[in-house]
Amino acid sequence: MTALGLFRAGKDTLAISEILGITEAKALEQVSSQRSAMLRLHDPYLSHRFPGGDPNYQLRAFSDA
């Protein structure tokens, strides 16, 4: 069962994390991301995973030169 499925079944994020063997923060992220995907909304965590919201974005090293 998915994190969203468990949430809809009445489980809170702590219970979901214990069932799935993940952190509570990861359980919340999965619930939010799965709900957004289901509703065809922007993933609220995408910009945190990838700066600028772009998965192809590469961090650049900044130098003084």
C-alpha positions in Angstrom: 0.0 0.0 0.0 1.2 3.5 -0.7 1.7 6.3 1.8 -1.3 8.1 0.4 -3.4 5.0 0.6 -2.5 4.5 4.3 -3.2 8.2 4.9 -6.6 7.9 3.3 -7.2 4.8 5.5 -6.9 7.0 8.5 -3.2 6.5 9.4 -1.1 9.5 10.5 2.4 10.2 9.2 4.0 8.6 12.3 2.0 5.3 11.7 2.8 5.4 8.0 6.5 5.8 8.7 6.5 2.8 11.0 4.6 0.7 8.5 6.8 1.6 5.6 10.0 1.7 7.5 10.9 5.3 6.6 11.2 8.5 8.6 8.1 10.5 9.4 9.4 13.4 7.2 9.7 11.0 4.2 6.2 9.7 4.9 4.9 13.2 4.7 6.8 13.9 1.6 5.4 10.7 0.0 1.8 11.5 1.0 2.1 15.1 -0.4 3.9 14.1 -3.6 1.5 11.2 -4.3 -1.5 13.4 -3.7 -0.1 16.1 -6.0 0.5 13.5 -8.8 -3.0 12.1 -8.4 -4.5 15.6 -8.7 -2.0 16.6 -11.5 -0.6 19.4 -9.4 3.0 20.6 -9.0 5.0 18.4 -6.7 5.6 20.6 -3.6 8.9 18.8 -2.9 10.3 19.1 -6.4 12.0 22.5 -5.8 13.6 21.1 -2.7 15.0 18.1 -4.5 16.2 20.0 -7.5 17.2 23.7 -7.2 15.0 25.7 -9.5 12.6 22.8 -9.8 14.6 21.4 -12.7 15.9 17.8 -12.3 18.6 18.6 -15.0 19.9 21.5 -13.0 23.5 21.1 -12.0 25.1 22.8 -9.0 27.9 25.0 -10.1 31.0 25.6 -8.0 31.6 29.3 -7.4 35.1 30.6 -7.3 36.7 33.9 -6.6 38.4 33.9 -10.0 
